[in-house]
C-alpha cells in the first residue's frame, strides 16, 4: 500500500512490513501501525512512521551507535508481551527515540524509554526502564572539556 | 474520583486481577504494593508524563534537521 508521509514523501509499505504497537506509543495510544523506514539523508537514523497518520513519525537510532555502554534492562516477562522468548532472542531490535534540536549539540536521545521491535511477529512496544539511571534527554554529542 | 480510606496492610482490588496494597504509612509518604498482570504497565505518574512530553517533542522535527545527526566520535 502507498502511505503518505509528511517528511518522507509517499512510501510503499507492504502488509508484512507493518509493525503493530498494540499499546501505541506513550502519549499516542491510538497510533498502532507503523513502518520502519530508512532516512536517506542519514544512515544512523530510522523513522518510525505512523501509517495511518502522515504527520506522525519518530526518529530512532540504535543507541549503541552513540552510547557504547548503554544497557537496557528489560525483564523477560515484559519482553514476552511482544512475543520475545528465549527461542526468538535473535530477531528483535532495540531503538531509542531522539529529539532533534536546532543543532547536533542540542539533540538528545530518550534512553529511559526504548522501543523494542520483534521482527518475527512484527510487534513493537515502548518500554520504560524504571528504576533507571537514564533519563529522557541524553545529548547525542557528549560535551567535551574545553569546548 | 473515587476516594477510599485504607489502613496499613489493607488493599484495594481493581477488577479481579489488580491489587493495590498499602504497605507502610510514613510521614508524608505511603508505600504501596501493586500486583497486576504483566501486560499492564505500571509507572510513577511523573515518569509517565515526562515520557509523553518527550515523545511529543520528538515527533515535532523539521525535515531539514535530518542531516544534522552524525555519529559520535
Backbone of each chain as ProteinMPNN parsed JSONL, in Angstrom:
{"seq_chain_A": "XXXXXXXXXXXXXXXXXXXXXXXXXXXXXXXXXXXXXXXXXXXXXXXXXXXXXXXXXXXXXXXXXXXXXXXXXXXXXXXXXXXXXXXXXXXXXXXXXXXXXXXXXXXXXXXXXXXXXXXXXXXXXXXXXXXXXXXXXXXXXXXXXXX", "coords_chain_A": {"N_chain_A": [[0.855, -1.198, 0.0], [0.376, 2.3, -0.618], [1.714, 4.863, 1.305], [1.21, 8.001, 2.606], [3.523, 10.421, 3.697], [4.585, 12.987, 5.869], [7.22, 13.824, 5.939], [8.758, 12.141, 4.39], [7.847, 11.791, 1.872], [5.838, 9.874, -0.464], [5.489, 6.588, 0.486], [6.063, 3.105, -0.119], [4.523, 0.571, 1.484], [4.517, -2.707, 2.373], [2.086, -5.117, 3.478], [3.281, -6.988, 5.174], [5.325, -5.542, 6.234], [4.333, -3.896, 8.115], [4.438, -2.729, 11.386], [3.053, -3.573, 14.375], [1.909, -1.805, 17.167], [0.536, -2.627, 19.894], [-0.093, -1.18, 22.176], [0.188, 1.367, 21.381], [2.25, 4.334, 21.241], [3.733, 5.893, 24.005], [1.675, 8.518, 24.991], [0.575, 8.621, 22.541], [-1.728, 6.836, 22.171], [-3.44, 5.831, 20.247], [-2.022, 5.357, 18.012], [-1.1, 2.807, 16.248], [-0.069, 1.375, 14.169], [2.819, 1.085, 12.428], [5.524, 1.925, 10.191], [8.857, 1.055, 9.646], [11.252, 3.038, 8.461], [14.015, 3.787, 6.267], [16.168, 6.61, 6.542], [17.012, 8.663, 4.065], [18.786, 10.816, 4.1], [20.486, 10.25, 6.133], [22.453, 7.792, 7.511], [22.406, 6.842, 10.116], [19.966, 7.118, 11.179], [16.62, 5.992, 11.627], [13.203, 6.055, 10.688], [10.199, 5.932, 12.407], [7.26, 5.572, 11.201], [3.931, 6.526, 11.479], [1.504, 4.784, 9.9], [-1.094, 5.431, 9.546], [-1.345, 8.05, 9.953], [-0.131, 10.639, 8.457], [1.281, 12.752, 9.488], [2.617, 11.986, 11.726], [5.627, 10.94, 12.952], [8.507, 9.313, 14.299], [11.913, 9.77, 15.02], [14.424, 7.405, 15.17], [17.249, 5.818, 16.719], [19.867, 3.354, 16.77], [20.843, 2.828, 19.878], [23.444, 2.134, 20.633], [25.134, 3.034, 18.669], [25.712, 5.559, 19.417], [25.905, 5.645, 22.16], [27.962, 3.824, 23.589], [28.071, 2.251, 25.93], [25.534, 1.742, 26.69], [22.891, 0.237, 28.472], [20.026, -1.677, 28.481], [17.77, -2.806, 30.631], [15.452, -4.982, 30.406], [12.878, -6.911, 31.585], [12.258, -10.483, 31.264], [9.544, -11.107, 31.363], [8.31, -8.773, 30.489], [9.309, -8.611, 27.902], [8.119, -10.797, 26.801], [5.585, -9.903, 26.32], [5.629, -8.853, 23.793], [6.073, -11.053, 22.4], [8.662, -12.003, 22.555], [10.744, -14.515, 23.365], [13.003, -16.843, 24.917], [13.66, -18.474, 22.659], [13.377, -16.914, 20.392], [15.191, -14.969, 20.562], [17.083, -13.76, 18.848], [15.841, -12.109, 17.009], [14.994, -9.48, 17.327], [14.986, -5.871, 17.591], [16.377, -3.108, 19.261], [15.561, 0.235, 19.693], [16.114, 3.766, 20.264], [14.206, 6.701, 20.771], [14.85, 9.831, 19.274], [15.2, 13.337, 19.956], [15.334, 16.04, 17.972], [17.235, 18.929, 18.053], [18.077, 22.373, 17.413], [20.62, 22.15, 16.523], [23.16, 19.613, 16.144], [24.336, 19.52, 18.633], [22.403, 20.107, 20.529], [20.691, 18.012, 20.376], [18.946, 15.139, 21.454], [18.734, 11.861, 23.019], [16.237, 9.616, 24.073], [16.819, 7.682, 26.478], [15.629, 6.298, 28.495], [13.272, 5.24, 27.734], [13.123, 2.978, 25.72], [12.404, 1.572, 22.457], [11.268, -1.535, 21.477], [11.364, -3.814, 18.882], [9.939, -6.689, 17.694], [10.894, -8.624, 15.149], [9.966, -10.953, 14.108], [7.201, -11.369, 14.674], [6.354, -8.915, 14.036], [5.81, -6.914, 15.963], [5.75, -4.234, 18.226], [6.875, -2.269, 21.043], [6.945, 0.403, 23.357], [9.063, 0.56, 25.988], [9.455, 1.343, 29.458], [12.174, 2.006, 31.387], [12.367, 1.428, 34.664], [13.126, 1.185, 37.949], [15.729, 3.455, 36.808], [18.903, 4.672, 35.716], [18.909, 6.247, 33.585], [17.616, 9.009, 31.613], [15.227, 11.131, 29.88], [16.548, 12.79, 28.165], [19.404, 12.579, 26.698], [22.375, 13.902, 25.618], [23.33, 13.633, 22.239], [25.766, 14.218, 21.348], [28.47, 14.112, 23.185], [29.399, 16.502, 25.621], [32.418, 18.231, 25.32], [35.35, 18.652, 27.225], [36.677, 21.873, 27.543], [35.583, 22.899, 25.248]], "CA_chain_A": [[0.0, 0.0, 0.0], [1.119, 3.55, -0.592], [1.458, 5.617, 2.531], [1.702, 9.374, 2.514], [4.204, 10.855, 4.915], [4.879, 14.413, 5.849], [8.634, 14.116, 5.769], [9.487, 11.203, 3.538], [7.124, 11.608, 0.626], [4.923, 8.735, -0.463], [6.297, 5.375, 0.582], [5.339, 1.867, -0.377], [4.661, -0.314, 2.644], [3.736, -3.935, 2.18], [1.407, -5.531, 4.709], [4.164, -7.691, 6.125], [6.271, -4.603, 6.845], [3.669, -3.072, 9.127], [4.756, -3.131, 12.758], [1.925, -3.219, 15.239], [2.161, -1.413, 18.546], [-0.791, -2.808, 20.495], [-0.347, -0.159, 23.195], [0.574, 2.666, 20.857], [3.475, 4.9, 21.799], [3.248, 6.695, 25.141], [1.189, 9.824, 24.552], [-0.12, 8.416, 21.263], [-2.283, 5.49, 22.362], [-4.193, 5.364, 19.08], [-1.116, 5.11, 16.894], [-0.766, 1.385, 16.465], [0.52, 0.741, 12.995], [3.962, 1.879, 11.997], [6.514, 1.346, 9.283], [10.209, 1.491, 9.981], [11.833, 3.384, 7.156], [15.351, 4.387, 6.261], [16.222, 8.043, 6.278], [18.043, 8.805, 3.032], [19.772, 11.834, 4.442], [21.31, 9.931, 7.286], [22.487, 6.339, 7.723], [22.261, 6.465, 11.526], [18.592, 7.334, 11.612], [15.479, 5.333, 11.017], [11.99, 6.756, 11.09], [9.052, 5.101, 12.713], [6.179, 6.373, 10.619], [2.553, 6.068, 11.683], [0.986, 4.653, 8.536], [-2.456, 5.958, 9.489], [-1.29, 9.486, 10.218], [1.079, 11.065, 7.751], [2.006, 13.787, 10.233], [3.293, 11.487, 12.92], [6.742, 9.997, 12.866], [9.555, 9.457, 15.304], [13.23, 9.382, 14.543], [15.029, 6.491, 16.138], [18.628, 5.379, 16.484], [20.328, 2.242, 17.598], [21.543, 3.649, 20.879], [24.864, 1.797, 20.771], [25.912, 3.843, 17.73], [26.056, 6.825, 20.068], [26.155, 5.422, 23.59], [28.55, 2.48, 23.563], [27.88, 1.485, 27.165], [24.108, 1.722, 27.043], [22.314, -1.052, 28.869], [18.589, -1.622, 28.739], [17.421, -3.996, 31.39], [14.011, -5.235, 30.273], [12.786, -8.29, 32.071], [11.705, -11.477, 30.338], [8.081, -11.022, 31.355], [7.918, -7.652, 29.635], [9.627, -8.949, 26.508], [7.124, -11.78, 26.361], [4.391, -9.189, 25.852], [5.688, -8.682, 22.344], [6.374, -12.357, 21.809], [10.082, -12.352, 22.572], [11.085, -15.505, 24.379], [14.35, -17.36, 24.723], [13.889, -19.076, 21.339], [13.402, -15.944, 19.286], [16.028, -13.894, 21.067], [17.895, -13.082, 17.851], [15.099, -11.453, 15.942], [14.402, -8.19, 17.685], [15.888, -4.726, 17.588], [16.044, -2.054, 20.216], [15.846, 1.593, 19.236], [15.633, 4.825, 21.15], [13.686, 7.868, 20.044], [15.642, 11.039, 19.503], [14.575, 14.647, 19.783], [16.32, 16.855, 17.28], [17.195, 20.355, 18.374], [18.485, 23.235, 16.292], [21.899, 21.642, 16.044], [23.503, 18.304, 16.702], [24.752, 19.576, 20.036], [21.281, 20.087, 21.472], [19.807, 16.89, 20.067], [19.025, 14.197, 22.578], [18.098, 10.545, 22.904], [15.442, 9.218, 25.232], [17.362, 6.352, 26.792], [14.859, 5.622, 29.543], [12.058, 4.635, 27.159], [13.471, 2.389, 24.426], [11.38, 0.856, 21.682], [11.75, -2.84, 21.045], [10.548, -4.372, 17.807], [10.124, -8.105, 17.394], [10.74, -8.697, 13.7], [9.277, -12.201, 13.734], [5.743, -11.19, 14.65], [6.113, -7.511, 13.665], [5.145, -6.248, 17.071], [6.662, -3.363, 18.956], [6.369, -1.642, 22.252], [7.864, 1.305, 24.043], [9.201, 0.166, 27.386], [10.034, 2.36, 30.325], [13.072, 1.411, 32.365], [12.066, 2.088, 35.933], [14.031, 2.331, 38.114], [16.803, 3.523, 35.84], [19.754, 5.852, 35.851], [18.756, 7.034, 32.367], [16.522, 9.959, 31.541], [14.633, 11.311, 28.555], [17.35, 13.702, 27.333], [20.854, 12.386, 26.729], [22.97, 14.56, 24.455], [23.917, 12.699, 21.278], [27.164, 14.585, 21.198], [28.906, 14.41, 24.54], [30.118, 17.769, 25.751], [33.852, 17.98, 25.51], [36.017, 19.62, 28.096], [37.439, 22.888, 26.831], [34.811, 23.459, 24.132]], "C_chain_A": [[0.885, 1.24, 0.0], [0.728, 4.366, 0.636], [2.048, 7.008, 2.356], [2.409, 9.739, 3.809], [4.581, 12.319, 4.765], [6.332, 14.681, 5.462], [9.315, 13.286, 4.695], [8.773, 10.915, 2.224], [6.167, 10.432, 0.709], [5.774, 7.467, -0.44], [5.419, 4.157, 0.351], [5.587, 0.922, 0.797], [3.841, -1.567, 2.385], [3.163, -4.361, 3.524], [2.357, -6.169, 5.713], [5.221, -6.771, 6.74], [5.634, -3.737, 7.929], [3.987, -3.615, 10.518], [3.639, -2.633, 13.665], [2.423, -2.884, 16.638], [0.826, -1.492, 19.276], [-1.13, -1.729, 21.524], [-0.122, 1.249, 22.655], [1.935, 3.068, 21.394], [2.987, 5.796, 22.925], [2.877, 8.113, 24.689], [0.43, 9.749, 23.24], [-0.773, 7.032, 21.266], [-3.009, 4.946, 21.134], [-3.309, 5.072, 17.87], [-0.57, 3.699, 17.037], [-0.085, 0.712, 15.302], [1.627, 1.625, 12.422], [4.764, 1.142, 10.932], [7.868, 1.917, 9.693], [10.903, 1.793, 8.658], [13.205, 4.02, 7.296], [15.245, 5.869, 5.977], [17.366, 8.275, 5.296], [19.167, 9.745, 3.429], [20.789, 11.355, 5.461], [21.296, 8.439, 7.623], [22.269, 5.912, 9.181], [20.829, 6.576, 12.022], [17.641, 6.388, 10.897], [14.27, 6.155, 11.457], [10.896, 5.742, 11.324], [7.839, 5.928, 12.316], [4.829, 5.734, 10.92], [1.901, 5.976, 10.304], [-0.459, 5.146, 8.412], [-2.501, 7.471, 9.705], [0.003, 10.044, 9.631], [1.916, 12.051, 8.559], [2.813, 13.256, 11.4], [4.431, 10.526, 12.587], [7.753, 10.321, 13.956], [10.865, 9.059, 14.657], [13.871, 8.515, 15.607], [16.461, 6.162, 15.725], [18.821, 4.031, 17.173], [21.231, 2.885, 18.635], [23.039, 3.375, 20.946], [25.74, 2.503, 19.743], [26.423, 5.119, 18.404], [26.46, 6.645, 21.527], [26.651, 3.984, 23.749], [28.185, 1.612, 24.763], [26.419, 1.345, 27.572], [23.649, 0.311, 27.415], [20.831, -0.878, 29.135], [18.195, -2.921, 29.414], [15.897, -4.18, 31.348], [13.779, -6.684, 30.654], [12.024, -9.198, 31.098], [10.185, -11.387, 30.223], [7.602, -9.91, 30.447], [8.178, -7.971, 28.163], [8.617, -9.942, 25.928], [5.86, -11.108, 25.829], [4.43, -8.95, 24.354], [6.222, -9.962, 21.684], [7.841, -12.72, 21.781], [10.343, -13.316, 23.726], [12.495, -15.979, 24.08], [14.631, -17.832, 23.301], [14.032, -18.048, 20.226], [14.295, -14.753, 19.615], [16.751, -13.098, 19.973], [17.143, -12.136, 16.93], [14.419, -10.155, 16.372], [15.46, -7.097, 17.685], [15.41, -3.708, 18.611], [16.471, -0.71, 19.631], [15.524, 2.575, 20.356], [15.216, 6.014, 20.291], [14.613, 9.053, 20.298], [14.787, 12.282, 19.272], [15.627, 15.545, 19.165], [16.14, 18.314, 17.663], [17.602, 21.17, 17.163], [19.796, 22.759, 15.69], [22.103, 20.253, 16.631], [23.747, 18.403, 18.207], [23.586, 19.766, 21.008], [20.237, 19.022, 21.095], [20.019, 15.777, 21.089], [18.346, 12.864, 22.264], [17.377, 10.23, 24.207], [15.82, 7.785, 25.611], [16.527, 5.594, 27.821], [13.629, 4.899, 28.972], [12.336, 4.06, 25.771], [12.277, 1.699, 23.759], [11.979, -0.469, 21.237], [10.791, -3.374, 19.99], [10.923, -5.837, 17.596], [9.851, -8.287, 15.898], [10.001, -9.961, 13.244], [7.764, -11.995, 13.645], [5.349, -9.738, 14.381], [5.335, -6.763, 14.736], [6.165, -5.415, 17.832], [6.013, -2.772, 20.185], [7.415, -0.69, 22.778], [7.878, 0.91, 25.512], [9.754, 1.329, 28.185], [10.899, 1.643, 31.348], [12.872, 2.146, 33.69], [12.194, 1.062, 37.047], [15.158, 2.292, 37.082], [17.653, 4.753, 36.105], [19.621, 6.738, 34.608], [17.565, 7.981, 32.449], [16.023, 10.089, 30.111], [15.509, 12.149, 27.625], [18.844, 13.475, 27.498], [21.44, 12.986, 25.46], [23.617, 13.53, 23.544], [25.405, 12.968, 21.105], [27.657, 14.965, 22.59], [29.646, 15.742, 24.575], [31.581, 17.475, 25.996], [34.454, 19.065, 26.375], [36.771, 20.611, 27.222], [36.692, 23.488, 25.653], [34.093, 24.732, 24.564]], "O_chain_A": [[1.991, 1.235, 0.541], [-0.453, 4.525, 0.947], [3.217, 7.171, 2.008], [1.94, 9.398, 4.895], [4.856, 12.805, 3.668], [6.632, 15.641, 4.751], [10.342, 13.692, 4.151], [9.058, 9.925, 1.551], [5.736, 10.037, 1.792], [6.676, 7.304, -1.262], [4.211, 4.174, 0.59], [6.723, 0.528, 1.064], [2.626, -1.501, 2.201], [3.693, -4.007, 4.578], [2.267, -5.938, 6.919], [5.932, -7.173, 7.661], [6.314, -2.943, 8.579], [3.825, -4.806, 10.788], [3.328, -1.443, 13.713], [3.25, -3.594, 17.21], [0.064, -0.525, 19.276], [-2.299, -1.399, 21.726], [-0.23, 2.222, 23.402], [2.675, 2.245, 21.932], [1.922, 6.403, 22.807], [3.687, 8.809, 24.077], [-0.272, 10.688, 22.863], [-0.417, 6.166, 20.467], [-3.175, 3.734, 20.997], [-3.786, 4.6, 16.838], [0.315, 3.441, 17.852], [0.423, -0.402, 15.433], [1.39, 2.755, 11.993], [4.691, -0.079, 10.795], [7.996, 3.092, 10.037], [11.113, 0.899, 7.839], [13.516, 4.688, 8.283], [14.349, 6.322, 5.265], [18.536, 8.107, 5.639], [20.338, 9.504, 3.135], [21.836, 11.977, 5.638], [20.254, 7.888, 7.978], [21.979, 4.745, 9.446], [20.516, 6.178, 13.144], [17.831, 6.037, 9.733], [14.313, 6.856, 12.468], [10.698, 4.816, 10.537], [7.451, 6.865, 13.014], [4.613, 4.552, 10.65], [1.761, 6.988, 9.618], [-0.984, 5.264, 7.305], [-3.565, 8.087, 9.647], [1.077, 9.935, 10.224], [3.122, 12.172, 8.34], [3.603, 13.987, 11.998], [4.222, 9.454, 12.02], [7.834, 11.443, 14.454], [10.921, 8.13, 13.851], [13.863, 8.848, 16.792], [16.823, 6.22, 14.551], [18.041, 3.633, 18.037], [22.281, 3.43, 18.292], [23.821, 4.267, 21.274], [26.957, 2.57, 19.913], [27.442, 5.681, 18.002], [27.264, 7.412, 22.056], [25.877, 3.062, 24.006], [28.01, 0.4, 24.638], [26.113, 0.883, 28.671], [23.986, -0.667, 26.748], [20.431, -0.024, 29.927], [18.284, -3.998, 28.825], [15.163, -3.605, 32.153], [14.415, -7.584, 30.106], [11.264, -8.741, 30.245], [9.613, -11.563, 29.147], [6.619, -10.066, 29.722], [7.371, -7.644, 27.293], [8.311, -9.924, 24.736], [5.153, -11.67, 24.993], [3.385, -8.855, 23.711], [6.746, -9.941, 20.569], [8.238, -13.641, 21.067], [10.183, -12.974, 24.897], [13.106, -15.557, 23.098], [15.729, -17.615, 22.788], [14.724, -18.284, 19.237], [14.171, -13.678, 19.028], [17.006, -11.906, 20.14], [17.767, -11.425, 16.142], [13.378, -9.786, 15.828], [16.659, -7.362, 17.767], [14.213, -3.485, 18.795], [17.59, -0.55, 19.144], [14.766, 2.264, 21.275], [15.794, 6.286, 19.239], [15.096, 9.246, 21.414], [13.814, 12.278, 18.518], [16.68, 15.785, 19.755], [15.038, 18.858, 17.605], [17.486, 20.714, 16.026], [20.051, 22.942, 14.5], [21.344, 19.787, 17.48], [23.411, 17.491, 18.962], [23.773, 19.597, 22.213], [19.064, 19.126, 21.452], [21.142, 15.52, 21.524], [17.506, 12.763, 21.371], [17.857, 10.544, 25.296], [15.227, 6.817, 25.133], [16.698, 4.388, 27.997], [13.027, 4.057, 29.639], [11.85, 4.582, 24.767], [11.303, 1.309, 24.403], [13.078, -0.507, 20.684], [9.574, -3.385, 20.179], [12.083, -6.167, 17.352], [8.72, -8.125, 15.44], [9.481, -10.02, 12.13], [7.129, -12.395, 12.669], [4.179, -9.37, 14.481], [4.348, -6.08, 14.461], [7.299, -5.842, 18.051], [4.792, -2.772, 20.345], [8.616, -0.935, 22.664], [6.849, 0.922, 26.187], [10.441, 2.196, 27.645], [10.422, 0.78, 32.085], [13.172, 3.334, 33.81], [11.402, 0.12, 37.075], [15.496, 1.233, 36.553], [17.177, 5.749, 36.652], [20.153, 7.847, 34.576], [16.64, 7.785, 33.238], [16.346, 9.275, 29.245], [15.245, 12.215, 26.424], [19.481, 14.105, 28.342], [21.046, 12.617, 24.354], [24.359, 12.661, 24.002], [26.188, 12.079, 20.767], [27.301, 16.021, 23.112], [30.418, 16.064, 23.672], [31.936, 16.589, 26.774], [34.107, 20.241, 26.265], [37.433, 20.216, 26.261], [37.131, 24.5, 25.106], [33.392, 25.348, 23.762]]}, "seq_chain_B": "XXXXXXXXXXXXXXXXXXXXXXXXXXXXXXXXXXXXXXXXXXXXXXXXXXXXXXXXXXXXXXXXXXXXXXXXX", "coords_chain_B": {"N_chain_B": [[-13.561, 11.357, 41.11], [-13.028, 8.342, 42.831], [-12.827, 8.004, 46.285], [-11.159, 6.388, 48.866], [-10.691, 5.175, 52.208], [-7.921, 3.596, 53.658], [-6.136, 1.29, 55.719], [-2.864, 0.47, 57.047], [-1.641, -2.427, 55.466], [-4.039, -3.056, 54.335], [-6.02, -3.543, 51.351], [-6.876, -2.644, 47.936], [-8.985, -3.751, 45.382], [-8.848, -3.694, 41.908], [-10.905, -4.424, 39.447], [-10.627, -7.976, 38.932], [-8.023, -8.665, 38.901], [-6.122, -6.863, 39.634], [-4.368, -5.713, 42.367], [-3.973, -3.375, 44.892], [-1.977, -2.566, 47.481], [-1.64, -1.182, 50.71], [1.382, -0.724, 52.149], [2.927, 0.577, 53.971], [2.638, 3.378, 56.026], [4.042, 6.408, 56.153], [5.646, 9.454, 57.261], [4.237, 11.879, 55.444], [4.328, 10.222, 53.217], [3.49, 7.262, 51.457], [3.878, 3.747, 51.252], [3.344, 1.61, 48.637], [2.116, -1.442, 47.451], [1.837, -3.243, 44.438], [-0.013, -5.548, 42.62], [-0.348, -6.897, 39.495], [-1.424, -8.01, 36.246], [1.144, -8.907, 33.886], [1.019, -7.565, 31.458], [0.119, -5.088, 31.945], [1.171, -1.859, 32.224], [2.974, -0.27, 34.761], [3.602, 2.732, 36.129], [5.32, 5.393, 37.762], [3.572, 8.399, 38.029], [4.831, 10.856, 37.35], [7.023, 10.057, 35.867], [5.798, 8.821, 33.719], [4.431, 11.034, 32.6], [6.584, 12.6, 31.862], [7.769, 11.119, 29.849], [5.769, 11.032, 27.946], [5.693, 13.721, 27.273], [8.236, 14.053, 26.188], [8.107, 12.307, 24.012], [6.196, 13.639, 22.485], [7.528, 15.99, 21.853], [9.625, 14.893, 20.405], [8.34, 14.086, 18.125], [8.006, 16.309, 16.683], [9.776, 17.379, 14.495], [11.943, 19.051, 12.124], [12.233, 18.57, 8.631], [14.611, 19.403, 7.508], [16.403, 19.03, 9.521], [17.285, 16.476, 9.503], [19.761, 15.814, 8.43], [21.503, 16.649, 10.28], [22.305, 14.947, 12.327], [25.063, 13.265, 13.33], [27.265, 10.501, 13.678], [28.583, 9.855, 16.916], [31.922, 10.563, 18.002]], "CA_chain_B": [[-12.59, 10.365, 41.596], [-13.453, 7.554, 43.995], [-11.876, 8.166, 47.387], [-11.332, 5.344, 49.878], [-9.714, 5.18, 53.303], [-7.337, 2.282, 53.892], [-5.117, 1.247, 56.773], [-1.708, -0.396, 56.774], [-1.917, -3.841, 55.219], [-5.309, -3.247, 53.615], [-5.871, -3.498, 49.892], [-7.984, -2.283, 47.044], [-8.981, -4.542, 44.154], [-9.383, -3.05, 40.706], [-11.269, -5.626, 38.708], [-10.236, -9.106, 39.778], [-6.629, -9.022, 38.677], [-5.189, -5.84, 40.103], [-4.476, -5.441, 43.794], [-3.104, -2.309, 45.383], [-1.923, -2.785, 48.926], [-0.894, -0.181, 51.477], [2.379, -1.489, 52.9], [3.516, 1.361, 55.059], [2.264, 4.79, 56.002], [5.065, 7.173, 56.863], [5.364, 10.884, 57.318], [4.15, 12.48, 54.109], [4.697, 9.22, 52.213], [2.971, 5.912, 51.667], [4.499, 2.71, 50.436], [2.228, 0.897, 48.035], [2.487, -2.632, 46.681], [0.865, -3.444, 43.359], [0.04, -6.791, 41.864], [-1.165, -6.753, 38.293], [-0.913, -8.833, 35.136], [2.377, -8.366, 33.303], [0.824, -6.699, 30.286], [-0.304, -3.754, 32.371], [2.382, -1.15, 32.622], [2.787, 0.484, 35.993], [4.646, 3.755, 36.171], [5.064, 6.582, 38.558], [2.927, 9.348, 37.123], [5.738, 11.893, 36.843], [7.847, 9.43, 34.823], [4.861, 8.638, 32.61], [4.184, 12.325, 31.95], [7.829, 13.079, 31.271], [7.996, 10.388, 28.602], [4.765, 11.522, 26.989], [6.115, 15.045, 26.82], [9.417, 13.897, 25.327], [7.633, 11.698, 22.759], [5.524, 14.684, 21.695], [8.585, 16.86, 21.336], [10.405, 14.144, 19.414], [7.571, 13.936, 16.885], [7.928, 17.616, 16.006], [11.085, 17.786, 13.978], [11.927, 19.602, 10.772], [12.916, 17.684, 7.695], [15.977, 19.897, 7.302], [17.282, 18.625, 10.628], [17.659, 15.068, 9.412], [21.161, 15.657, 8.1], [22.305, 17.159, 11.396], [22.767, 13.939, 13.272], [26.243, 12.486, 12.912], [27.667, 9.538, 14.705], [29.533, 10.363, 17.893], [33.299, 10.08, 17.777]], "C_chain_B": [[-13.138, 9.641, 42.823], [-12.389, 7.694, 45.09], [-12.166, 7.124, 48.469], [-10.313, 5.525, 50.988], [-9.217, 3.759, 53.519], [-6.301, 2.381, 55.0], [-3.949, 0.403, 56.308], [-2.132, -1.831, 56.537], [-3.223, -4.085, 54.493], [-5.104, -3.007, 52.114], [-7.088, -2.932, 49.202], [-7.876, -3.21, 45.84], [-9.533, -3.685, 43.021], [-9.655, -4.177, 39.716], [-10.871, -6.819, 39.555], [-8.777, -9.503, 39.592], [-5.637, -8.018, 39.24], [-5.435, -5.565, 41.58], [-3.479, -4.35, 44.171], [-3.143, -2.347, 46.904], [-1.106, -1.685, 49.607], [0.089, -0.933, 52.371], [2.886, -0.73, 54.113], [3.041, 2.792, 54.924], [3.298, 5.54, 56.821], [4.691, 8.637, 56.885], [5.375, 11.466, 55.905], [4.404, 11.5, 52.973], [3.961, 7.926, 52.498], [3.706, 4.947, 50.756], [3.377, 1.803, 49.952], [2.759, -0.32, 47.292], [1.412, -2.892, 45.629], [1.058, -4.819, 42.744], [-0.897, -6.669, 40.688], [-0.605, -7.67, 37.222], [0.254, -8.124, 34.452], [2.14, -7.394, 32.147], [0.304, -5.32, 30.662], [0.929, -2.999, 32.834], [2.066, -0.25, 33.816], [3.931, 1.468, 36.109], [4.285, 4.822, 37.167], [4.582, 7.672, 37.604], [3.899, 10.379, 36.544], [6.651, 11.347, 35.742], [7.017, 9.281, 33.545], [4.657, 9.947, 31.84], [5.433, 12.85, 31.247], [8.075, 12.398, 29.92], [6.987, 10.809, 27.534], [5.216, 12.858, 26.403], [7.297, 14.932, 25.849], [9.014, 13.266, 23.989], [6.98, 12.756, 21.866], [6.549, 15.603, 21.061], [9.348, 16.174, 20.206], [9.667, 14.055, 18.081], [7.478, 15.239, 16.098], [9.293, 18.049, 15.51], [10.929, 18.365, 12.578], [12.699, 18.663, 9.849], [14.376, 18.096, 7.483], [16.942, 19.395, 8.372], [17.839, 17.218, 10.448], [19.146, 14.86, 9.126], [22.089, 16.071, 9.242], [22.999, 16.076, 12.209], [23.933, 13.135, 12.695], [26.63, 11.553, 14.052], [28.702, 10.165, 15.636], [30.925, 9.8, 17.65], [33.918, 9.591, 19.064]], "O_chain_B": [[-13.653, 10.274, 43.745], [-11.198, 7.52, 44.836], [-13.302, 7.004, 48.928], [-9.195, 5.977, 50.741], [-10.013, 2.821, 53.557], [-5.673, 3.422, 55.193], [-4.034, -0.294, 55.297], [-2.898, -2.393, 57.32], [-3.493, -5.211, 54.075], [-4.149, -2.359, 51.687], [-8.158, -2.766, 49.785], [-6.777, -3.43, 45.331], [-10.565, -3.03, 43.171], [-8.724, -4.806, 39.211], [-10.782, -6.7, 40.777], [-8.346, -10.553, 40.07], [-4.44, -8.298, 39.313], [-6.545, -5.23, 41.993], [-2.302, -4.404, 43.812], [-4.194, -2.183, 47.524], [-0.029, -1.311, 49.143], [-0.323, -1.691, 53.25], [3.228, -1.316, 55.14], [3.044, 3.353, 53.828], [3.418, 5.337, 58.03], [3.562, 9.012, 56.568], [6.422, 11.527, 55.26], [4.674, 11.931, 51.853], [3.821, 7.532, 53.656], [4.1, 5.29, 49.641], [2.573, 1.299, 50.737], [3.756, -0.222, 46.576], [0.219, -2.772, 45.907], [2.174, -5.199, 42.392], [-2.083, -6.378, 40.845], [0.56, -8.064, 37.283], [0.334, -6.895, 34.445], [2.958, -6.51, 31.891], [0.075, -4.48, 29.792], [1.644, -3.448, 33.73], [1.039, 0.427, 33.862], [5.096, 1.075, 36.179], [3.113, 5.122, 37.393], [5.122, 7.84, 36.51], [3.796, 10.733, 35.369], [7.01, 12.063, 34.807], [7.481, 9.577, 32.444], [4.701, 9.975, 30.61], [5.353, 13.462, 30.182], [8.533, 13.032, 28.97], [7.329, 10.924, 26.357], [5.128, 13.088, 25.197], [7.351, 15.621, 24.83], [9.532, 13.658, 22.943], [7.181, 12.768, 20.652], [6.45, 15.951, 19.885], [9.674, 16.789, 19.191], [10.296, 13.959, 17.027], [6.941, 15.272, 14.991], [9.893, 18.979, 16.049], [9.897, 18.184, 11.932], [13.689, 18.049, 10.246], [15.254, 17.253, 7.301], [18.152, 19.343, 8.152], [18.758, 16.815, 11.161], [19.725, 13.852, 9.531], [23.302, 15.869, 9.178], [24.112, 16.254, 12.705], [23.789, 12.423, 11.701], [26.347, 11.808, 15.222], [29.581, 10.908, 15.199], [31.075, 8.686, 17.148], [35.068, 9.151, 19.068]]}, "name": "protein", "num_of_chains": 2, "seq": "XXXXXXXXXXXXXXXXXXXXXXXXXXXXXXXXXXXXXXXXXXXXXXXXXXXXXXXXXXXXXXXXXXXXXXXXXXXXXXXXXXXXXXXXXXXXXXXXXXXXXXXXXXXXXXXXXXXXXXXXXXXXXXXXXXXXXXXXXXXXXXXXXXXXXXXXXXXXXXXXXXXXXXXXXXXXXXXXXXXXXXXXXXXXXXXXXXXXXXXXXXXXXXXXXXXXXXXXXXXX"}
